């Protein structure tokens, strides 16, 4: 995926990388002079949760509704 195109410019992309790294969602690995970013275990768990959004969205919606009052 072209993250630079999505971010809009390199400064915003660097902010994303800084945030995701500080949140322990990704980590940088340098090989042959290039930095590659990979998901951490936390990042993989977050990715799995977000992939299941078809189940997660309705569940959160159901849990966040106002409770019915007794009649």
C-alpha positions in Angstrom: 0.0 0.0 0.0 1.3 3.5 -0.8 1.2 5.1 2.6 2.8 8.3 1.4 0.0 8.8 -1.1 -2.6 8.2 1.6 -0.8 10.5 4.2 -0.5 13.3 1.7 3.1 14.3 2.5 6.2 13.0 4.2 5.7 15.0 7.4 2.4 13.4 8.1 3.7 10.0 7.2 6.6 10.5 9.7 4.0 11.5 12.4 2.1 8.2 11.7 5.3 6.2 12.1 6.3 8.0 15.3 2.9 7.5 16.8 2.6 3.8 15.8 6.1 3.2 17.0 5.5 4.9 20.4 2.2 2.9 20.8 4.2 -0.3 20.2 2.0 -1.2 17.1 5.0 -1.3 14.7 8.7 -1.5 15.0 11.5 -0.5 12.6 14.1 -3.1 11.4 17.1 -1.8 9.5 18.6 -4.2 6.9 21.0 -3.3 4.1 20.6 0.4 4.9 16.8 0.4 4.5 14.3 0.7 7.3 11.4 -1.7 7.1 8.5 -1.4 9.5 6.7 -4.5 10.8 3.8 -5.2 13.1 4.4 -6.1 16.6 2.3 -8.8 18.4 0.1 -5.9 19.6 -0.2 -4.6 16.1 -1.2 -8.0 14.8 -3.8 -8.4 17.5 -5.2 -4.9 16.6 -5.2 -5.9 12.9 -7.1 -9.1 13.7 -9.7 -7.1 15.7 -10.1 -4.5 12.9 -10.5 -7.2 10.3 -13.5 -8.6 12.3 -15.3 -5.2 12.1 -18.4 -6.9 10.8 -18.9 -8.5 14.2 -17.2 -5.8 16.3 -19.3 -2.9 15.0 -22.8 -4.3 15.8 -21.5 -5.6 19.2 -20.2 -2.2 20.3 -23.5 -0.6 19.0 -25.5 -3.1 21.0 -23.4 -2.5 24.2 -23.5 1.3 23.9 -27.3 1.7 23.5 -29.4 3.2 26.3 -30.7 0.5 28.6 -34.4 -0.1 28.5 -36.3 1.0 31.6 -38.5 -1.5 33.4 -42.2 -1.0 32.8 
